[in-house]
Amino acid sequence: MRVGPLLCSPLAAVLCSHALAYPRPPRGTENIPKLMADSALICKGEVVEAPEVTVVSDPRPPHRTATAIVHVDRCFKGERPASEVVPVLFDNILPPGGGPYVVLRKGDYRLFFLKPEEDRYVLVDDWFGQLSISRQLGATPFGDTDPMHRLEVDLKAGLNDEDHERVLDSIRMLGNMRHLQSKEELVSLLDSQDPLVRTYVFEAMLRLHDYSVLPAVEQWLTAQPQPPPSLTLPRDALFEMQDRLAGEISMIRDPATLPILLRLLRLPSPFARQAILQAVRAINSPQSAPSLLKMLDDPHADNAFIAMQALIELAGGGAIDWVPPLPAFRENPNYYAARCREWWQAEHQPQQ
């Protein structure tokens, strides 16, 4: 696992039970195509030997101080070692406050993205170079040499794992592959009685740019209660999914989704509205103008500011003398909202 504090933020996938200071990428956002490209050897297996981890007073102990032995069950890229084991360097000496250190422990079962370093291997990415994965093995077609498809087959096998967490891992990683030869197995889970499984599938499908699930996502988000001020995982995993789905929606650029996005601007969460505003702004369609004019009165001043910027971009952009920087807008949002509305109606109202 990757050892180090998580950076908590209000609209992110990084939600944790206690605040820690060391920044890291949002968990669950691994870029599998990039990890594939960067790796010389990709395999999954169990750590069968690993020295114990110790914590020392030194705030910056040396890295890669120990070697773990991984018994390989399957290789997706690179040549499977004849010995069936791979030596992987890791950090078994840690500073008291955590940090960017990689830890492996005996019994860990992981998907490893590796590159050679002398006679051993190191992870290609400190955060995402090892990922929890199901032990289930898929039936790879004979002669299939495509590492992405070979991994896809195993991840789909993991959808039937008895361990709920491994099922969620499999769904997430299928989405993070960014392209699948078939989404049939994911689509079949949209009827799951498990709400967490369904929302993980929503997220995966959005990451695969399949927006056929967007009406179901809209229905689910609209029905959800407001999350508490702070979340504790795994207890609040469904609340976390509200922010994660909003984050995925923020990256939509398909104009065909705009009617749903505009309706989602009515969500009670200011952070969800902000995420959806980012997508609406990027799509840059005149169809969004009425909704953006309403968003000038959003009680969250930053959202109103984004709506103002989006309207300016709809009108062609350029320097406008009355437009304030964000700090000034926050001090008097009602004034600037009224000023923007007057400007739009007087000078940039599209001709009917």
C-alpha positions in Angstrom: 0.0 0.0 0.0 1.0 3.6 -0.4 1.9 5.1 3.0 1.3 8.7 3.7 -1.4 11.1 4.8 -4.3 12.0 2.6 -5.2 15.5 1.6 -8.8 16.1 2.4 -10.9 18.5 0.3 -14.6 19.3 0.2 -15.1 18.3 -3.5 -12.8 15.4 -4.0 -12.4 11.8 -3.9 -9.9 12.1 -1.2 -12.0 11.9 1.9 -10.6 10.5 5.1 -11.4 9.9 8.7 -8.6 12.2 10.0 -6.8 15.1 8.5 -3.2 14.5 7.5 -0.8 17.0 6.0 1.0 15.2 3.2 -0.6 15.9 -0.3 -1.3 13.0 -2.6 -3.4 12.5 -5.8 -7.0 11.6 -5.2 -7.3 8.0 -4.4 -8.8 5.8 -7.0 -7.8 8.0 -9.9 -5.0 5.8 -11.3 -4.3 6.3 -15.0 -4.0 2.7 -16.1 -3.1 3.4 -19.7 -0.2 5.6 -18.5 0.9 3.1 -15.9 0.8 0.4 -18.6 3.0 2.5 -20.9 5.5 3.4 -18.2 6.0 -0.2 -17.0 8.3 -2.9 -18.2 6.6 -5.6 -16.1 3.0 -5.7 -15.0 1.8 -8.6 -12.9 -0.4 -9.6 -10.0 0.6 -11.7 -7.1 1.1 -12.1 -3.3 4.0 -10.7 -1.2 5.4 -13.9 0.3 8.4 -12.3 2.0 9.0 -8.8 3.3 11.0 -7.3 6.2 9.1 -5.7 8.9 8.4 -2.0 8.8 9.9 0.3 11.4 9.4 4.0 12.3 12.4 6.0 13.1 12.9 9.6 14.4 14.7 10.7 11.3 12.3 12.9 9.3 13.9 11.8 6.0 15.1 8.2 6.1 16.5 6.7 2.9 14.1 5.2 0.3 14.0 1.7 -1.0 15.7 0.1 2.0 14.2 -3.4 1.7 13.2 -6.1 -0.9 9.9 -7.9 -1.0 9.5 -11.1 -2.8 6.3 -11.3 -4.9 4.9 -14.7 -6.1 3.4 -14.0 -9.5 0.0 -15.4 -10.5 -0.3 -13.7 -13.8 1.7 -11.2 -16.0 -0.1 -8.8 -18.2 3.0 -7.2 -19.8 6.6 -8.3 -19.9 8.0 -11.8 -19.5 6.8 -13.9 -16.6 9.9 -14.9 -14.6 10.8 -18.6 -14.7 11.2 -18.6 -10.9 7.6 -17.3 -10.5 8.9 -14.6 -8.1 9.8 -11.0 -8.5 12.0 -9.0 -6.1 10.5 -5.5 -5.5 12.3 -2.7 -3.6 10.2 -0.9 -1.0 10.6 1.3 2.1 10.6 -0.5 5.4 12.0 2.5 7.3 9.5 5.3 7.8 9.6 8.8 9.3 7.2 9.5 12.2 4.9 11.7 10.2 4.5 9.5 7.2 5.2 10.8 3.7 5.9 9.6 0.2 7.1 6.1 1.2 6.1 2.8 -0.4 5.3 -0.1 2.0 4.8 -3.8 1.2 3.8 -6.3 3.8 3.8 -10.1 3.8 0.4 -11.3 2.6 -0.4 -8.2 0.5 -2.0 -9.2 -2.9 -1.5 -6.5 -5.5 -1.4 -5.5 -9.1 2.2 -4.3 -9.6 3.4 -1.8 -12.3 7.2 -2.2 -12.3 10.4 -1.2 -14.0 13.8 -2.8 -13.5 16.5 -1.3 -11.3 19.7 -3.4 -11.5 18.7 -6.9 -10.5 15.4 -6.0 -8.9 12.3 -3.9 -9.7 10.7 -0.7 -8.4 7.2 0.7 -8.8 6.7 3.1 -11.7 4.5 5.3 -9.5 4.8 5.8 -5.8 1.1 6.4 -5.4 -0.4 4.0 -7.9 2.3 1.5 -8.7 0.6 -1.1 -6.6 -3.2 -1.6 -6.5 -5.4 -3.9 -4.5 -6.9 -6.5 -6.9 -8.9 -9.7 -6.9 -7.2 -13.0 -7.0 -9.7 -14.2 -9.5 -8.2 -15.2 -12.9 -10.1 -14.6 -16.1 -10.0 -16.9 -19.1 -7.6 -15.1 -21.5 -8.2 -16.0 -25.2 -5.4 -18.0 -26.7 -2.9 -15.8 -28.4 -4.1 -12.6 -26.8 -1.0 -10.4 -26.4 -2.8 -7.1 -25.7 -1.8 -6.3 -22.1 -4.8 -3.9 -21.6 -7.3 -6.6 -22.8 -5.6 -9.2 -20.6 -6.0 -7.0 -17.6 -9.6 -6.2 -18.6 -10.4 -10.0 -18.6 -9.0 -10.4 -15.1 -10.7 -7.3 -13.7 -14.0 -8.6 -15.1 -13.4 -11.9 -13.3 -12.9 -9.9 -10.1 -16.5 -8.7 -10.4 -17.5 -12.1 -9.1 -15.2 -12.0 -6.1 -16.8 -12.8 -2.7 -14.9 -9.9 -1.2 -17.0 -6.7 -1.6 -13.9 -4.5 -1.6 -12.3 -6.4 -4.4 -15.5 -6.1 -6.5 -15.4 -2.3 -6.0 -11.7 -2.3 -6.9 -12.5 -4.2 -10.2 -15.2 -1.7 -11.1 -13.1 1.3 -10.4 -10.1 0.0 -12.4 -12.2 -1.0 -15.3 -13.3 2.7 -15.5 -9.8 3.9 -15.1 -8.7 1.8 -18.1 -10.5 4.6 -20.1 -11.5 2.1 -22.9 -12.9 -1.4 -22.8 -13.4 -4.0 -25.5 -16.8 -4.6 -23.9 -18.8 -2.8 -21.2 -21.4 -5.5 -21.0 -20.3 -6.8 -17.6 -20.4 -3.3 -16.1 -23.8 -2.5 -17.5 -25.2 -5.7 -16.0 -24.3 -4.3 -12.5 -26.5 -1.3 -12.9 -29.3 -3.5 -11.6 -27.4 -4.4 -8.5 -29.2 -4.2 -5.2 -26.0 -2.8 -3.7 -26.1 1.1 -4.0 -22.4 1.3 -3.6 -21.8 -1.1 -6.5 -24.3 0.9 -8.7 -22.6 4.2 -7.9 -19.1 2.7 -8.6 -20.5 1.6 -12.0 -21.9 5.1 -12.6 -18.4 6.5 -12.0 -16.7 3.9 -14.2 -19.1 4.5 -17.1 -18.6 8.3 -16.9 -14.8 7.7 -16.9 -15.3 5.6 -20.0 -17.2 8.6 -21.6 -20.4 6.5 -21.7 -23.1 9.1 -20.8 -26.0 6.7 -21.2 -25.9 6.4 -17.4 -26.3 10.2 -16.9 -30.1 10.1 -16.4 -29.7 7.5 -13.7 -26.9 9.5 -12.1 -29.1 12.6 -12.1 -31.9 10.6 -10.4 -29.6 9.2 -7.8 -27.9 12.5 -7.0 -31.2 14.4 -6.8 -32.5 11.8 -4.2 -29.5 11.9 -1.9 -29.5 13.7 1.5 -26.9 16.4 2.2 -23.6 14.9 3.4 -22.4 15.7 6.9 -19.6 18.3 7.3 -16.9 15.6 7.5 -16.9 12.1 6.3 -15.5 8.9 7.8 -14.7 6.0 5.5 -15.9 3.4 4.9 -19.0 4.3 6.9 -19.7 7.3 4.7 -18.7 5.8 1.3 -22.1 6.7 -0.3 -21.7 10.3 0.7 -18.2 10.3 -0.8 -19.7 9.0 -4.0 -21.8 12.2 -4.4 -18.6 14.2 -4.6 -16.8 11.7 -6.8 -19.7 11.6 -9.3 -19.9 15.4 -9.3 -16.1 15.4 -10.0 -16.6 13.1 -13.0 -19.5 15.2 -14.3 -17.2 18.3 -14.1 -15.1 16.8 -16.9 -18.0 16.2 -19.4 -17.6 18.1 -22.6 -20.5 16.6 -24.7 -23.1 19.2 -25.6 -25.8 16.5 -25.8 -25.6 16.2 -22.0 -26.4 19.8 -21.4 -30.1 19.5 -20.5 -29.2 17.1 -17.7 -26.3 19.3 -16.6 -28.5 22.3 -16.4 -31.0 20.5 -14.2 -28.2 19.3 -11.9 -27.3 22.9 -11.2 -30.2 22.8 -8.7 -28.5 20.3 -6.5 -28.3 21.6 -2.9 -24.5 21.0 -2.5 -22.5 24.1 -3.5 -19.6 21.9 -4.3 -21.6 19.7 -6.6 -23.0 22.8 -8.3 -19.5 24.2 -8.7 -18.4 20.9 -10.4 -21.3 20.9 -12.8 -20.8 24.6 -13.6 -17.3 23.8 -14.8 -18.8 21.3 -17.3 -21.5 23.8 -18.4 -18.9 26.5 -18.8 -16.5 24.3 -20.8 -19.3 23.3 -23.2 -19.9 27.0 -23.9 -23.4 26.8 -25.4 -25.8 29.7 -25.7 -28.5 27.2 -24.4 -26.9 27.5 -20.9 -27.4 31.3 -20.7 -30.7 31.4 -18.8 -29.4 28.9 -16.2 -26.1 30.9 -15.9 -28.1 34.1 -15.3 -29.9 32.3 -12.4 -26.6 31.1 -11.1 -25.5 34.7 -10.6 -27.6 34.6 -7.5 -26.1 31.4 -6.1 -25.6 31.7 -2.4 -22.1 30.4 -2.8 -20.2 33.4 -4.2 -17.6 31.4 -6.0 -20.3 29.7 -8.0 -21.8 33.0 -8.9 -18.4 34.2 -10.0 -18.0 31.1 -12.3 -21.4 31.8 -13.8 -20.3 35.4 -14.5 -17.1 34.2 -16.2 -19.1 31.7 -18.3 -21.5 34.4 -19.5 -18.6 36.6 -20.5 -17.1 33.6 -22.5 -20.4 33.0 -24.1 -20.4 36.7 -25.3 -16.9 36.2 -26.8 -14.7 37.1 -23.9 -12.3 40.0 -23.8 -11.5 42.8 -21.3 -14.5 44.3 -19.5 -13.8 47.2 -17.2 -16.4 46.4 -14.6 -15.5 42.8 -14.1 -13.8 42.3 -10.7 -11.3 39.8 -9.5 -12.7 37.0 -7.3 -11.8 38.6 -3.9 -13.7 41.8 -4.8 -16.6 39.7 -6.1 -16.8 37.8 -2.9 -17.1 41.1 -1.0 -20.1 42.3 -2.9 -21.6 39.4 -5.0 -25.1 40.9 -5.2 -23.8 44.1 -6.8 -21.7 42.3 -9.4 -24.5 39.8 -10.2 -26.8 42.7 -10.9 -24.1 44.5 -12.9 -23.5 41.3 -15.0 -27.2 40.8 -15.6 -27.6 44.4 -16.8 -24.6 44.1 -19.1 -25.8 40.8 -20.6 -29.3 42.1 -21.2 -28.1 45.5 -22.6 -25.2 44.4 -24.8 -25.0 40.7 -25.2 -28.5 39.2 -25.2 -28.5 36.9 -28.2 -30.9 37.9 -30.9 -34.1 35.8 -31.1 
